[in-house]
Structures are given as C-alpha cells and as structure tokens.
Amino acid sequence: MSTKVFMEALSPTMEEGRLVKWLKNEGDAVKSGEPLAEVETDKAIMELVARGDGVLRKRLVAEGESRPVGQLVGVIAAPDENIDALIAEAGAAAGAGAAASAAGASAQPSQVVAQTREAAGASSIPRTPSESQGEASTPPQQKIAAAAPPSAPAVRAGNGGAAPPPAPDGNGGVRSSPLARRLAREQGLDLGQLRGSGPGGRIIKRDIEAAASTPASQPAAPRLTVAAQREGDYQDVALTQIRKTIARRLSESIGPIPTFYLTAEFDLTRVDDMRRAMASLGDEFKVSVNDVLLKAVAAALAQHPEVNAHWLGDRIRLFNRIHLGVAVATDDGLIVPVIFDADRKSMREISAEVKELARLARERRLKPEQYTGSTFSVSNLGMYGIDQFTAIINPPETAILAVGRGEDKAVVVDGAVVMRKRVRVTMSCDHRAIDGAVGARFLQTLGRMIENPMMMVA
C-alpha cells in the first residue's frame, strides 16, 4: 500500500517549506520514522520523516523548491505498485498552485497574505496548534537538523521555466548526517571530497573526524559570497522561509493593532555597581546589562499581570506565568526564543539561558517549543549603538519593550551636575488591551527595579 509524503507543518507557524536536500534517492528502501529530506521551515531546518515502510518511488519536488503545507512531495510504495494516479494527482495540484502564484504576482500584499492563508487552511495535513494560543507541540520523530548551505535556487514551473530534476548523489547531492554536515562546516571541509563509511556511503561523524586529522593537500577554495557574484545592475535574493514569516507577522501587527508608545529613561549606575561586585566573585557570576534588564522586566511583569497578556479577539488572556521572548538577530532575520518562568530565575540563570538560546537560534537549531509561548517580548539594539527605537508588537502579545544603549550623560542629582549612565526604553502597547496609565505604571515599576537592582536579589 502506498504512503503519500506530504509537506508537513514542522513548526506551529509554518505555512510552506523549502526542500533543502533529499536524504533518500528514488529506489531507496525506507522505514517509518526514517529521515527522507531536510526542510527549511519559517524558524529552522528540520527533517521530514517517512510515515510508512516501502521504497521511495518518486520525488516530486526538486531541492531548493518550496511547497505549501499539505502538498504532496513524494510517494513511498512497494517496488511493483502502480503509482501513476498519485503522480498525476500531484501534477494537477502543482499546476493549480502555479496558476494561483501567477495570479498572486499582480495582487496587493494583503491579498497575497490572504491567499497564502487560504491555501494553508485547505491543507489535508493537520496543523500544529496556532501560535496565537501560546501553545506548541512537536510531531513525533521530528529532529532538528543542522543548517546546511542551501542549494542554488531552482527555477519554478509556471514562472518562466521548468523545474530542474533532483540533484543526484555526489558533489552536488552528498548523502550525510546532520551532525556530519555541522562538523564539516566547522572544520571548513568540502563534503563532496569525502568518502562516506555509513550505510549506503553516507558521510557520518567519524568520516569528518578522520578528514579533519589528515593534513590538507591544498587550501580549500573560498566560499562564493554575494559580493563576488555581483553582475549587472541588480541582484534578486530569494526569500527564506523565516523572512517570509517575518513579513507576514509584521503585516498582521503594524496595520490592525492600534499601537501607542511610552518612552522612559532610567539610571544604570547601581546596575553597573552590582555587576562589578558580582564579577569580582568569579567569572561564573558575570552578567550583562541586558541580563539584569530582562530580570527587571520579569519582576515588573509579576506586579502588573495586565501587561503580561494576549489579545484573543473576543477576550484578553492574562497569564499567571511569565514567559519572556528575547529577540535575537540571525543572518536570516529575527527570531524570538523564550525564557520560560523568567521571574523565577536568577540573573545568572537568565544569562546562561539567553546565551544558549541565541547560539541555537543563529545555528537554526531551535525546537518549536523553544520559540513559542512567550507572553511579553524584549528587543535590545543597544549593542549596535542605537539610542532609542520602537519595536513592533508580536501578536497575540499586547506589548513589547525596546531597549537602547546605555550611555554617560550629564544629569542633575541633588542640585549638582554629575555624569551618570542612563538607558532609554520604549514600550509599544496594544491600546485594545493596555491603557496609557497601565503602561506608565508598569514602566514606573520597571524603573524602580533597574535603579534599585538589589530589590531583585533580596
């Protein structure tokens, strides 16, 4: 009996996925739960696994192509089973998708978003719980895959050319494990030059370790950068799945949400004094200004639950637990991993967790449960020299705090002009859920925490 391989919703907010690499060739035997392909979601690169036993009879999507959730991308069946009807069905679906894509090219951005939602909603594959509910679940047997360099963008059918065939094994489609690919990148090794010792010639960890211990006969060729490829008057850069999601989410936020902004300036002098005292106890006690600010935000939210909320259309959900989203910049765009129960954690615990989550985010190895479920978010651009900015609310949250850089300023203290380190923060508030006075009281409490940081360790 045949098993259809669908583009699955590998993250709670995924609407389409880009097939980065096939891990199985047509004709390969597969077992249920075995990885078939690597798929780029809106947040990370994950493995698409088989949902049945048999032979991978047909790969219907080329490496580098994107497909909406629910679309057929492959067929698993017995070696002698007739799958012509399934292939014809897939071809008809692809043709309909190409027509919709051509029509959408001339539509307004809001229309394109609506069409994308409708296509995703019609998927035959059950979606994971919506991020608007603050929940996430991980489908069985899914594994985070290390981010592999994407293949060259494929020319899509319906957009002026035919889709190229899947890349074969060899230098253009090396079979390797996710761990081997990550180690190869770290060592600067070209997988196409290695011989695999795993099943079916797959390159595995020991092959990378062996190659790394062998002196190279010649230096590796430098990686081709965007700058090196510049020809003509312009270059088109294909959108990654994470960039598409950022665009969609921000369109959902900045338009329909009536937002107002509150800016305040706080004194960081005692924060610096406390950090120096902690650092003198040893490296394990070192924390950054951002770590202290995150702890202060969590402590202030505990006193103002009306800010720690989600807007759900017909009701406001006030959370008893504080799950702090921390914006992290990556090469592909912004992602917001979550520090769960941040108010119950020490500054040192927050510091260690932020570093680990930021590392996973930049390596695109975050799991869905690590970036969903936040109740309030913080974005800090102070390290880039930004004095002050306004951040866009991440729905269904009702507020976000933007933090600028700490800088020395001349201020009046007890009638005398002195130099003090100050920081500006701006709170973006959803006026449907938060009134001006409510936001102002939250910032007052936050200011007391920051200017008297020992309150958070008492």
Backbone hydrogen bonds in HBPLUS format (Angstrom, degrees):
<---DONOR---> <-ACCEPTOR-->    atom                        ^
c    i                          cat <-CA-CA->   ^        H-A-AA   ^      H-
h    n   atom  resd res      DA  || num        DHA   H-A  angle D-A-AA Bond
n    s   type  num  typ     dist DA aas  dist angle  dist       angle   num
A0003-THR N   A0076-ILE O   2.58 MM  73  4.94 159.9  1.62 154.6 159.3     1
A0076-ILE N   A0003-THR O   2.87 MM  73  4.94 170.5  1.88 154.9 157.2     2
A0005-VAL N   A0074-GLY O   2.90 MM  69  4.77 162.5  1.93 143.2 137.3     3
A0073-VAL N   A0005-VAL O   2.74 MM  68  5.67 177.2  1.74 168.7 169.6     4
A0074-GLY N   A0005-VAL O   3.23 MM  69  4.77 136.6  2.43 137.6 135.9     5
A0007-MET N   A0071-GLN O   2.88 MM  64  5.55 147.3  1.98 148.9 158.9     6
A0070-GLY N   A0007-MET O   2.79 MM  63  5.29 166.4  1.81 149.4 153.0     7
A0014-MET N   A0011-SER O   3.24 MM   3  5.26 168.4  2.25 110.4 113.9     8
A0069-VAL N   A0015-GLU O   2.89 MM  54  5.48 165.2  1.91 135.2 133.0     9
A0017-GLY N   A0067-ARG O   2.88 MM  50  5.59 159.8  1.92 159.3 158.3    10
A0067-ARG N   A0017-GLY O   2.86 MM  50  5.59 154.7  1.92 157.0 162.8    11
A0018-ARG N   A0040-GLU O   3.09 MM  22  5.02 162.0  2.12 137.9 142.3    12
A0040-GLU N   A0018-ARG O   2.77 MM  22  5.02 171.2  1.78 152.5 152.6    13
A0019-LEU N   A0065-GLU O   2.86 MM  46  5.77 153.7  1.93 173.5 164.9    14
A0064-GLY N   A0019-LEU O   2.62 MM  45  5.50 177.8  1.62 170.7 170.9    15
A0020-VAL N   A0038-GLU O   2.83 MM  18  5.44 138.6  2.01 140.8 152.3    16
A0021-LYS N   A0038-GLU O   3.44 MM  17  5.22 158.8  2.49 128.7 132.6    17
A0038-GLU N   A0021-LYS O   2.77 MM  17  5.22 159.8  1.81 154.5 161.7    18
A0023-LEU N   A0036-LEU O   2.69 MM  13  5.12 160.2  1.73 136.4 139.2    19
A0028-ASP N   A0025-ASN O   3.04 MM   3  5.56 162.9  2.07 137.2 137.6    20
A0027-GLY N   A0056-LEU O   2.71 MM  29  5.45 161.6  1.74 148.2 154.9    21
A0056-LEU N   A0028-ASP O   2.90 MM  28  5.63 165.8  1.92 165.6 164.8    22
A0030-VAL N   A0054-GLY O   2.81 MM  24  5.56 169.2  1.82 150.6 153.0    23
A0054-GLY N   A0030-VAL O   3.05 MM  24  5.56 150.0  2.14 161.1 153.6    24
A0034-GLU N   A0031-LYS O   2.97 MM   3  5.55 157.1  2.03 144.2 144.8    25
A0033-GLY N   A0050-ALA O   2.78 MM  17  5.13 168.0  1.80 133.9 137.8    26
A0050-ALA N   A0034-GLU O   2.90 MM  16  5.49 157.5  1.95 144.3 149.6    27
A0036-LEU N   A0048-LEU O   2.72 MM  12  5.68 171.0  1.73 159.5 161.9    28
A0037-ALA N   A0048-LEU O   3.30 MM  11  5.23 156.1  2.36 138.4 143.6    29
A0048-LEU N   A0037-ALA O   2.77 MM  11  5.23 167.1  1.79 154.0 158.6    30
A0039-VAL N   A0046-MET O   2.71 MM   7  5.37 170.5  1.72 166.1 169.3    31
A0046-MET N   A0039-VAL O   2.87 MM   7  5.37 160.1  1.91 157.6 154.4    32
A0041-THR N   A0044-ALA O   2.78 MM   3  5.44 164.5  1.81 174.5 176.0    33
A0145-ALA N   A0045-ILE O   3.00 MM 100  5.62 152.0  2.08 141.7 146.4    34
A0047-GLU N   A0143-LYS O   3.24 MM  96  5.83 158.9  2.28 165.6 170.0    35
A0055-VAL N   A0077-ALA O   2.89 MM  22  5.41 156.7  1.95 138.1 145.4    36
A0057-ARG N   A0055-VAL O   2.87 MM   2  5.58 104.8  2.45 116.9 100.0    37
A0077-ALA N   A0055-VAL O   2.98 MM  22  5.41 158.9  2.02 148.2 149.6    38
A0057-ARG N   A0075-VAL O   2.89 MM  18  5.72 133.5  2.11 147.3 161.6    39
A0058-LYS N   A0075-VAL O   3.40 MM  17  5.21 160.7  2.44 138.3 139.7    40
A0075-VAL N   A0058-LYS O   2.98 MM  17  5.21 147.0  2.09 144.8 149.1    41
A0060-LEU N   A0073-VAL O   2.82 MM  13  4.83 154.8  1.89 128.8 132.7    42
A0065-GLU N   A0062-ALA O   3.14 MM   3  5.74 161.9  2.17 138.1 139.0    43
A0071-GLN N   A0068-PRO O   3.21 MM   3  5.91 162.1  2.24 141.9 141.4    44
A0081-GLU N   A0078-ALA O   3.17 MM   3  5.24 167.8  2.19 111.5 115.2    45
A0087-ILE N   A0083-ILE O   3.10 MM   4  6.42 159.0  2.15 156.7 162.7    46
A0088-ALA N   A0084-ASP O   2.96 MM   4  6.17 157.0  2.01 149.5 155.8    47
A0089-GLU N   A0085-ALA O   2.95 MM   4  6.12 153.0  2.03 142.4 150.0    48
A0090-ALA N   A0086-LEU O   2.95 MM   4  6.19 154.7  2.01 145.5 152.1    49
A0091-GLY N   A0087-ILE O   2.96 MM   4  6.22 153.2  2.04 145.5 152.7    50
A0092-ALA N   A0088-ALA O   3.02 MM   4  6.28 154.0  2.09 148.7 154.8    51
A0093-ALA N   A0089-GLU O   3.07 MM   4  6.32 157.2  2.12 147.0 153.0    52
A0094-ALA N   A0090-ALA O   2.93 MM   4  6.17 154.5  2.00 148.5 155.5    53
A0095-GLY N   A0091-GLY O   3.01 MM   4  6.21 152.4  2.08 143.6 150.7    54
A0096-ALA N   A0092-ALA O   3.06 MM   4  6.32 157.2  2.11 147.4 153.0    55
A0097-GLY N   A0093-ALA O   2.96 MM   4  6.19 151.5  2.05 143.2 151.5    56
A0098-ALA N   A0094-ALA O   2.92 MM   4  6.18 149.6  2.01 145.9 153.7    57
A0099-ALA N   A0095-GLY O   3.06 MM   4  6.31 156.3  2.12 147.3 153.1    58
A0100-ALA N   A0096-ALA O   3.03 MM   4  6.26 157.9  2.08 145.8 151.8    59
A0101-SER N   A0097-GLY O   2.90 MM   4  6.09 147.3  2.00 141.5 151.0    60
A0102-ALA N   A0098-ALA O   2.94 MM   4  6.20 153.8  2.01 147.3 153.5    61
A0103-ALA N   A0099-ALA O   3.00 MM   4  6.25 157.3  2.05 147.8 154.0    62
A0104-GLY N   A0100-ALA O   2.88 MM   4  6.02 147.9  1.99 140.9 150.3    63
A0105-ALA N   A0101-SER O   3.10 MM   4  6.28 127.5  2.39 138.6 150.7    64
A0105-ALA N   A0102-ALA O   3.29 MM   3  5.27 139.8  2.47  93.5 104.2    65
A0107-ALA N   A0104-GLY O   3.05 MM   3  4.87 153.5  2.12  98.9 107.3    66
A0111-GLN N   A0108-GLN O   2.92 MM   3  5.21 123.3  2.25 105.7 120.7    67
A0112-VAL N   A0108-GLN O   3.03 MM   4  6.38 153.5  2.10 155.2 163.6    68
A0113-VAL N   A0109-PRO O   3.04 MM   4  6.34 158.7  2.09 152.5 157.4    69
A0114-ALA N   A0110-SER O   3.08 MM   4  6.30 157.3  2.13 140.6 146.6    70
A0115-GLN N   A0111-GLN O   2.87 MM   4  6.15 158.5  1.92 151.1 156.8    71
A0116-THR N   A0112-VAL O   2.93 MM   4  6.16 155.6  1.99 148.8 155.3    72
A0117-ARG N   A0113-VAL O   2.99 MM   4  6.29 157.7  2.04 149.6 155.4    73
A0118-GLU N   A0114-ALA O   2.94 MM   4  6.22 158.4  1.99 149.7 155.7    74
A0119-ALA N   A0115-GLN O   2.94 MM   4  6.17 161.0  1.98 150.1 155.0    75
A0120-ALA N   A0116-THR O   2.95 MM   4  6.18 158.7  1.99 149.0 154.9    76
A0121-GLY N   A0117-ARG O   2.76 MM   4  5.94 154.3  1.83 149.7 157.5    77
A0122-ALA N   A0118-GLU O   3.03 MM   4  6.22 134.6  2.25 142.2 152.9    78
A0123-SER N   A0120-ALA O   3.12 MM   3  5.33 162.4  2.15 108.7 113.5    79
A0133-GLN N   A0130-SER O   3.08 MM   3  5.66 163.4  2.11 113.8 119.1    80
A0134-GLY N   A0131-GLU O   2.86 MM   3  5.10 160.7  1.90 110.9 117.3    81
A0159-ASN N   A0156-ARG O   3.18 MM   3  5.65 153.7  2.25 133.1 133.3    82
A0173-GLY N   A0170-GLY O   3.23 MM   3  5.31 145.2  2.36 101.3 111.0    83
A0203-ILE N   A0175-ARG O   2.91 MM  28  6.25 169.6  1.92 138.8 138.3    84
A0177-SER N   A0203-ILE O   3.00 MM  26  6.39 152.2  2.08 175.0 175.6    85
A0181-ARG N   A0177-SER O   3.00 MM   4  6.35 154.8  2.07 154.6 161.7    86
A0182-ARG N   A0178-PRO O   3.04 MM   4  6.32 157.5  2.09 148.9 154.6    87
A0183-LEU N   A0179-LEU O   2.96 MM   4  6.19 168.1  1.97 154.8 157.8    88
A0184-ALA N   A0180-ALA O   2.85 MM   4  5.99 151.8  1.93 145.1 153.5    89
A0185-ARG N   A0181-ARG O   3.03 MM   4  6.27 156.4  2.09 146.5 151.6    90
A0186-GLU N   A0182-ARG O   3.04 MM   4  6.35 160.8  2.08 150.7 155.9    91
A0187-GLN N   A0183-LEU O   2.94 MM   4  6.14 146.1  2.05 145.2 154.3    92
A0188-GLY N   A0184-ALA O   2.84 MM   4  5.83 114.1  2.28 137.6 154.1    93
A0189-LEU N   A0184-ALA O   2.86 MM   5  4.89 159.3  1.90 143.8 146.1    94
A0188-GLY N   A0185-ARG O   3.19 MM   3  4.99 146.5  2.30  94.4 104.4    95
A0193-GLN N   A0190-ASP O   3.00 MM   3  5.65 161.4  2.03 118.4 124.3    96
A0194-LEU N   A0191-LEU O   3.11 MM   3  5.33 169.2  2.12 113.6 116.3    97
A0198-GLY N   A0202-ARG O   2.86 MM   4  4.65 144.5  1.98 153.7 154.9    98
A0201-GLY N   A0198-GLY O   3.02 MM   3  5.26 142.6  2.16 141.3 133.4    99
A0202-ARG N   A0199-PRO O   3.23 MM   3  5.65 157.4  2.29 110.3 116.6   100
A0207-ASP N   A0204-ILE O   3.03 MM   3  5.55 133.2  2.26 111.9 124.2   101
A0208-ILE N   A0204-ILE O   3.38 MM   4  6.82 150.7  2.47 149.9 158.0   102
A0208-ILE N   A0205-LYS O   3.06 MM   3  5.32 120.8  2.43 102.9 117.1   103
A0209-GLU N   A0205-LYS O   3.01 MM   4  6.35 163.1  2.04 157.5 162.4   104
A0210-ALA N   A0206-ARG O   2.96 MM   4  6.04 153.0  2.03 138.9 145.9   105
A0211-ALA N   A0207-ASP O   3.01 MM   4  6.20 157.5  2.06 142.3 148.3   106
A0212-ALA N   A0208-ILE O   2.85 MM   4  6.02 154.5  1.92 150.9 158.3   107
A0213-SER N   A0209-GLU O   3.18 MM   4  6.32 139.2  2.35 138.1 147.2   108
A0214-THR N   A0211-ALA O   3.19 MM   3  5.23 154.5  2.26 100.5 108.2   109
A0228-ALA N   A0225-THR O   3.12 MM   3  5.19 121.4  2.48  94.6 108.8   110
A0229-GLN N   A0226-VAL O   3.04 MM   3  5.20 142.7  2.18 101.7 112.8   111
A0230-ARG N   A0227-ALA O   3.40 MM   3  5.49 167.6  2.41 105.6 109.0   112
A0244-LYS N   A0240-THR O   3.03 MM   4  6.33 154.8  2.09 150.5 157.4   113
A0245-THR N   A0241-GLN O   3.05 MM   4  6.28 154.4  2.11 144.5 151.1   114
A0246-ILE N   A0242-ILE O   2.95 MM   4  6.22 155.3  2.01 146.4 153.0   115
A0247-ALA N   A0243-ARG O   3.06 MM   4  6.27 163.6  2.09 147.9 151.6   116
A0248-ARG N   A0244-LYS O   3.03 MM   4  6.29 159.2  2.07 147.0 152.7   117
A0249-ARG N   A0245-THR O   2.83 MM   4  5.96 169.0  1.84 157.0 160.1   118
A0250-LEU N   A0246-ILE O   2.93 MM   4  6.02 164.2  1.96 153.5 157.7   119
A0251-SER N   A0247-ALA O   3.08 MM   4  6.16 150.6  2.17 140.2 148.2   120
A0252-GLU N   A0248-ARG O   3.04 MM   4  6.32 144.2  2.17 142.9 152.5   121
A0253-SER N   A0249-ARG O   3.11 MM   4  6.34 131.1  2.36 136.4 149.4   122
A0253-SER N   A0250-LEU O   3.09 MM   3  4.95 130.1  2.35  90.7 104.4   123
A0254-ILE N   A0250-LEU O   2.96 MM   4  6.02 160.1  2.00 161.1 161.3   124
A0257-ILE N   A0253-SER O   3.29 MM   4  5.71 151.6  2.37 147.1 153.8   125
A0431-HIS N   A0258-PRO O   2.84 MM 173  5.64 166.6  1.86 173.6 175.0   126
A0260-PHE N   A0429-CYS O   3.08 MM 169  5.44 153.1  2.16 144.6 152.7   127
A0429-CYS N   A0260-PHE O   2.88 MM 169  5.44 166.7  1.90 165.4 169.2   128
A0262-LEU N   A0427-MET O   2.96 MM 165  5.12 154.0  2.03 139.1 147.5   129
A0427-MET N   A0262-LEU O   2.73 MM 165  5.12 162.8  1.76 153.4 155.2   130
A0264-ALA N   A0425-VAL O   2.95 MM 161  5.58 158.8  1.99 159.0 165.9   131
A0425-VAL N   A0264-ALA O   2.91 MM 161  5.58 164.8  1.93 164.5 169.5   132
A0266-PHE N   A0423-VAL O   2.84 MM 157  5.40 161.1  1.88 157.4 160.5   133
A0423-VAL N   A0266-PHE O   2.93 MM 157  5.40 148.9  2.03 149.0 157.7   134
A0268-LEU N   A0421-LYS O   2.78 MM 153  5.34 173.9  1.79 148.6 150.1   135
A0271-VAL N   A0268-LEU O   3.09 MM   3  5.07 118.5  2.48  95.8 111.8   136
A0272-ASP N   A0268-LEU O   2.96 MM   4  6.27 158.5  2.01 160.1 164.8   137
A0273-ASP N   A0269-THR O   3.02 MM   4  6.35 157.0  2.08 147.0 153.8   138
A0274-MET N   A0270-ARG O   2.91 MM   4  6.05 160.2  1.95 144.9 149.8   139
A0275-ARG N   A0271-VAL O   2.93 MM   4  6.14 160.2  1.97 150.3 155.8   140
A0276-ARG N   A0272-ASP O   3.00 MM   4  6.21 159.4  2.04 151.2 155.9   141
A0277-ALA N   A0273-ASP O   3.07 MM   4  6.30 156.4  2.12 145.7 152.3   142
A0278-MET N   A0274-MET O   2.91 MM   4  6.18 156.0  1.96 151.5 158.1   143
A0279-ALA N   A0275-ARG O   2.89 MM   4  6.06 159.4  1.94 149.4 155.0   144
A0280-SER N   A0276-ARG O   3.07 MM   4  6.23 141.7  2.22 141.6 150.7   145
A0281-LEU N   A0278-MET O   3.07 MM   3  5.49 154.8  2.14 109.4 117.1   146
A0282-GLY N   A0279-ALA O   3.10 MM   3  5.46 160.0  2.14 110.4 116.6   147
A0285-PHE N   A0282-GLY O   2.99 MM   3  5.66 163.0  2.02 119.6 125.2   148
A0286-LYS N   A0283-ASP O   3.11 MM   3  5.33 167.8  2.13 111.6 115.3   149
A0292-VAL N   A0288-SER O   3.21 MM   4  6.61 156.2  2.27 148.2 153.5   150
A0293-LEU N   A0289-VAL O   2.92 MM   4  6.23 158.5  1.97 152.9 159.5   151
A0294-LEU N   A0290-ASN O   2.90 MM   4  6.12 155.5  1.96 149.7 155.7   152
A0295-LYS N   A0291-ASP O   3.09 MM   4  6.34 159.3  2.13 145.6 151.0   153
A0296-ALA N   A0292-VAL O   2.90 MM   4  6.16 153.6  1.97 147.8 155.7   154
A0297-VAL N   A0293-LEU O   2.87 MM   4  6.13 156.5  1.92 150.7 156.4   155
A0298-ALA N   A0294-LEU O   3.01 MM   4  6.25 163.7  2.04 150.3 154.3   156
A0299-ALA N   A0295-LYS O   2.96 MM   4  6.19 158.6  2.01 148.6 154.4   157
A0300-ALA N   A0296-ALA O   2.89 MM   4  6.10 153.6  1.96 148.2 155.5   158
A0301-LEU N   A0297-VAL O   2.89 MM   4  6.11 154.7  1.95 151.0 158.0   159
A0302-ALA N   A0298-ALA O   3.16 MM   4  6.41 143.5  2.30 141.6 150.4   160
A0303-GLN N   A0300-ALA O   3.04 MM   3  5.30 139.0  2.21 102.7 114.1   161
A0304-HIS N   A0301-LEU O   3.05 MM   3  4.84 142.2  2.20  94.5 106.0   162
A0307-VAL N   A0304-HIS O   3.03 MM   3  5.86 170.0  2.04 126.6 129.9   163
A0308-ASN N   A0305-PRO O   3.11 MM   3  4.89 128.4  2.39  92.3 106.3   164
A0319-PHE N   A0308-ASN O   3.09 MM  11  6.00 175.6  2.09 169.3 170.6   165
A0310-HIS N   A0317-ARG O   2.94 MM   7  5.14 149.5  2.04 139.6 149.6   166
A0317-ARG N   A0310-HIS O   2.90 MM   7  5.14 158.4  1.95 151.4 156.0   167
A0311-TRP N   A0396-PRO O   2.75 MM  85  5.27 156.8  1.80 154.5 157.0   168
A0312-LEU N   A0315-ARG O   2.92 MM   3  5.35 160.6  1.96 170.8 173.8   169
A0314-ASP N   A0312-LEU O   3.02 MM   2  5.80 135.2  2.22 102.4  90.9   170
A0341-ASP N   A0322-ILE O   2.94 MM  19  4.99 106.9  2.49 119.6 138.5   171
A0342-ALA N   A0322-ILE O   2.94 MM  20  5.97 141.3  2.09 158.7 163.9   172
A0375-THR N   A0323-HIS O   2.77 MM  52  5.28 168.6  1.78 148.7 150.5   173
A0324-LEU N   A0339-ILE O   2.91 MM  15  5.06 142.7  2.05 151.4 141.6   174
A0339-ILE N   A0324-LEU O   2.78 MM  15  5.06 168.7  1.79 146.4 148.9   175
A0325-GLY N   A0376-PHE O   2.76 MM  51  5.99 169.0  1.77 154.0 156.7   176
A0378-VAL N   A0325-GLY O   2.83 MM  53  6.19 148.1  1.93 154.2 161.7   177
A0326-VAL N   A0337-PRO O   2.93 MM  11  5.78 165.2  1.95 169.8 174.8   178
A0327-ALA N   A0378-VAL O   3.04 MM  51  6.30 172.3  2.05 164.5 167.0   179
A0328-VAL N   A0335-ILE O   2.79 MM   7  5.45 158.6  1.84 162.4 169.7   180
A0335-ILE N   A0328-VAL O   3.06 MM   7  5.45 161.2  2.10 150.7 156.6   181
A0330-THR N   A0333-GLY O   2.96 MM   3  5.16 144.8  2.08 130.8 142.0   182
A0333-GLY N   A0330-THR O   3.23 MM   3  5.16 152.4  2.31  99.2 107.3   183
A0338-VAL N   A0370-GLN O   2.93 MM  32  5.86 153.6  2.00 157.9 157.1   184
A0344-ARG N   A0341-ASP O   3.05 MM   3  5.61 152.0  2.13 114.7 122.7   185
A0345-LYS N   A0342-ALA O   3.23 MM   3  5.33 164.8  2.25 106.9 111.2   186
A0350-ILE N   A0346-SER O   2.92 MM   4  6.21 161.2  1.96 153.1 158.5   187
A0351-SER N   A0347-MET O   2.82 MM   4  5.99 157.4  1.87 147.5 154.2   188
A0352-ALA N   A0348-ARG O   3.02 MM   4  6.25 163.9  2.05 149.1 152.1   189
A0353-GLU N   A0349-GLU O   2.99 MM   4  6.13 158.7  2.03 147.2 153.4   190
A0354-VAL N   A0350-ILE O   2.88 MM   4  6.00 162.5  1.91 154.8 159.1   191
A0355-LYS N   A0351-SER O   3.18 MM   4  6.35 163.3  2.21 147.4 151.6   192
A0356-GLU N   A0352-ALA O   3.14 MM   4  6.34 160.0  2.18 144.9 150.1   193
A0357-LEU N   A0353-GLU O   2.89 MM   4  6.05 167.3  1.90 155.0 158.7   194
A0358-ALA N   A0354-VAL O   2.89 MM   4  5.96 159.6  1.93 149.3 155.2   195
A0359-ARG N   A0355-LYS O   3.03 MM   4  6.20 153.1  2.10 142.7 149.8   196
A0360-LEU N   A0356-GLU O   3.01 MM   4  6.28 164.8  2.03 152.6 156.1   197
A0361-ALA N   A0357-LEU O   2.87 MM   4  6.03 152.7  1.94 146.2 154.4   198
A0362-ARG N   A0358-ALA O   3.03 MM   4  6.23 159.5  2.07 148.2 152.4   199
A0363-GLU N   A0359-ARG O   3.05 MM   4  6.27 139.8  2.21 142.8 154.1   200
A0365-ARG N   A0360-LEU O   2.83 MM   5  4.99 174.9  1.84 150.5 151.7   201
A0364-ARG N   A0361-ALA O   3.07 MM   3  4.88 154.2  2.14  98.3 105.9   202
A0370-GLN N   A0367-LYS O   2.79 MM   3  5.33 158.7  1.84 120.7 128.2   203
A0371-TYR N   A0368-PRO O   3.19 MM   3  5.60 161.1  2.22 111.8 117.1   204
A0401-LEU N   A0377-SER O   3.01 MM  24  6.44 160.8  2.05 147.9 152.3   205
A0379-SER N   A0401-LEU O   2.86 MM  22  6.22 163.6  1.88 164.5 167.5   206
A0403-VAL N   A0379-SER O   2.81 MM  24  6.17 158.8  1.86 155.8 160.8   207
A0381-LEU N   A0403-VAL O   3.08 MM  22  6.33 156.6  2.14 172.2 170.7   208
A0384-TYR N   A0381-LEU O   3.01 MM   3  5.47 156.0  2.07 112.2 119.9   209
A0385-GLY N   A0382-GLY O   2.98 MM   3  5.22 159.7  2.02 115.5 117.2   210
A0405-ARG N   A0386-ILE O   2.85 MM  19  5.89 141.7  1.99 144.1 156.1   211
A0397-GLU N   A0394-ASN O   2.99 MM   3  5.67 143.0  2.13 135.4 132.1   212
A0430-ASP N   A0398-THR O   2.85 MM  32  5.01 155.5  1.91 158.3 152.7   213
A0400-ILE N   A0428-SER O   3.10 MM  28  5.39 144.1  2.24 142.4 150.9   214
A0428-SER N   A0400-ILE O   2.92 MM  28  5.39 161.1  1.96 165.0 167.4   215
A0402-ALA N   A0426-THR O   2.79 MM  24  5.09 171.6  1.80 151.0 154.0   216
A0426-THR N   A0402-ALA O   2.87 MM  24  5.09 156.9  1.92 144.9 152.6   217
A0404-GLY N   A0424-ARG O   2.99 MM  20  5.51 164.2  2.01 176.4 178.3   218
A0407-GLU N   A0422-ARG O   2.92 MM  15  5.53 156.0  1.98 154.3 159.9   219
A0422-ARG N   A0407-GLU O   2.86 MM  15  5.53 167.9  1.87 147.2 147.4   220
A0409-LYS N   A0420-ARG O   2.81 MM  11  5.48 161.4  1.84 147.7 152.2   221
A0420-ARG N   A0409-LYS O   2.86 MM  11  5.48 162.2  1.89 156.0 158.8   222
A0411-VAL N   A0418-VAL O   2.81 MM   7  5.53 164.2  1.83 167.7 167.9   223
A0418-VAL N   A0411-VAL O   2.77 MM   7  5.53 166.4  1.79 166.9 167.6   224
A0413-VAL N   A0416-ALA O   2.74 MM   3  5.32 162.9  1.77 159.6 158.3   225
A0416-ALA N   A0413-VAL O   3.07 MM   3  5.32 165.4  2.09 112.3 116.4   226
A0433-ALA N   A0430-ASP O   2.98 MM   3  5.79 154.6  2.04 122.3 128.5   227
A0434-ILE N   A0430-ASP O   2.85 MM   4  5.84 161.7  1.88 155.8 160.8   228
A0438-VAL N   A0435-ASP O   3.10 MM   3  5.27 119.6  2.48 100.0 114.8   229
A0439-GLY N   A0435-ASP O   3.08 MM   4  6.43 163.9  2.10 160.2 163.7   230
A0440-ALA N   A0436-GLY O   2.90 MM   4  6.11 156.1  1.96 149.5 156.9   231
A0441-ARG N   A0437-ALA O   2.94 MM   4  6.11 156.0  2.00 145.7 151.2   232
A0442-PHE N   A0438-VAL O   3.13 MM   4  6.40 153.7  2.20 145.2 152.3   233
A0443-LEU N   A0439-GLY O   3.07 MM   4  6.39 157.9  2.12 148.7 154.0   234
A0444-GLN N   A0440-ALA O   2.95 MM   4  6.24 146.8  2.06 145.7 155.3   235
A0445-THR N   A0441-ARG O   3.07 MM   4  6.35 161.9  2.10 149.6 153.0   236
A0446-LEU N   A0442-PHE O   2.89 MM   4  6.17 159.2  1.94 149.8 156.4   237
A0447-GLY N   A0443-LEU O   2.84 MM   4  5.99 155.2  1.91 144.3 150.5   238
A0448-ARG N   A0444-GLN O   3.07 MM   4  6.41 153.6  2.15 147.2 153.6   239
A0449-MET N   A0445-THR O   3.06 MM   4  6.38 154.9  2.13 150.0 156.7   240
A0450-ILE N   A0446-LEU O   2.97 MM   4  6.25 163.4  2.00 155.5 159.4   241
A0451-GLU N   A0447-GLY O   2.90 MM   4  5.98 164.5  1.93 152.3 156.8   242
A0452-ASN N   A0448-ARG O   2.96 MM   4  5.80 121.5  2.31 133.5 146.0   243
A0455-MET N   A0452-ASN O   2.97 MM   3  5.99 168.5  1.98 131.2 134.9   244
A0456-MET N   A0453-PRO O   2.96 MM   3  5.58 155.3  2.02 115.9 122.7   245
A0457-VAL N   A0454-MET O   3.18 MM   3  5.23 155.9  2.24 102.3 109.5   246
